[in-house]
Amino acid sequence: MNEPVLRTPRMMRLHARGISYFNAVRECRSIREAARRLNVTPSALTRQLAQMEAEVGAPLFDRLPEGMVLTEVGRIMARHIVTVMQDAARTEEQINALSGRQDGRLRIMAVEGVTGQLLPPLLERITRMYPAVDLNVEIGSPKNIVSALQDGSVDLGIAFSLALYPDLRRVAVAHFPVGAVVRPDHPVAHLRTVTIEECVRHRLILPTRTLSLYRVMEPMLRPWHEHLHVVLHTGSIELTNRMVAAGSGLAFQSPLAVEMQAGHESLCHVPLRDTRAVTDLGVYVRESRWLPPLLETVIEELRQELRRVQGVGDEKVL
């Protein structure tokens, strides 16, 4: 009886050039721009994509006026290819470490509210420990952070009160109280804690839906909707703090976000007396990825920094 023929999976027939070409088109959403990045001709790239689509047996991109957009099959392929590329980078990093090299690439995307207290000390330690690492940090909205993690364009995401996604993994979390942010001469400033009822008597500066803080505050403010005196809705934490410092109104923030302003000593943070007034700061990676040593080290450093800014023991930061 003949032995069964071992069939090579289609994914194994996609060689390195095809993977890099596909990924460039996915990121650039343009054949011409991807070809420029790869230093190849658009016709060579088009032929390679056609070969991949023939191997897979389905189109990978829709050619639309706004650019090259992944098909459903293309999205499945993208998840596989991003994982392959991240695992390859991890393997190369491990091999380099055996010869004493500590280099690599680290891409972080974080919300605006952590650029004051949290990120600068963390990044200073990383650059000191790993001077050869190519470090890139971007500021983005929670929605952008999720998308960037999912498509593999960043390695680490940091965001407040982010909804849990099945393809993301939270590797650290710390809890911070939400409070009223006011000037020292504001009537609320002398209080140890404050209620929502006391806050809504004053002019307010409220977050827009682009900030995760909106989801924390909306249920608490909803009963007072008809009585709110809102002078500004904004998705900028820096603008919020500057408007508060100028005396325009009372805002709601975590203490981390208050600290981000250069003149934060002119602002007071008064915790809200409400069990719902808590925001979770989470650190996220792609669920399916194999974490390289550099990223594991940075995650542990980030946990330590969260403990420092939160002022608590290890048990409070997961």
Salt bridges, closest charged atoms under 4 A:
GLU27 OE2 - ARG26 NH2 3.78
GLU27 OE1 - ARG37 NH1 2.55
GLU33 OE2 - ARG36 NH2 2.50
GLU53 OE2 - ARG63 NH1 3.28
GLU55 OE1 - ARG13 NE 2.91
GLU72 OE1 - ARG75 NH2 2.55
ASP103 OD2 - ARG101 NH2 2.60
GLU124 OE1 - ARG128 NH2 2.92
ASP155 OD1 - ARG107 NH2 3.26
ASP155 OD1 - ARG289 NH1 2.89
ASP185 OD2 - ARG183 NH2 2.73
GLU218 OE1 - ARG222 NH2 2.53
GLU238 OE2 - ARG242 NH2 3.18
GLU259 OE1 - HIS264 NE2 3.15
ASP274 OD2 - ARG276 NH2 2.93
ASP280 OD1 - HIS175 ND1 2.53
GLU287 OE1 - ARG169 NE 3.94
GLU300 OE1 - ARG303 NH1 3.22
GLU300 OE2 - ARG307 NH1 3.66
GLU301 OE1 - ARG125 NE 2.63
GLU305 OE1 - ARG125 NH1 2.83
GLU305 OE2 - ARG308 NE 2.53
ASP314 OD1 - ARG307 NE 3.19
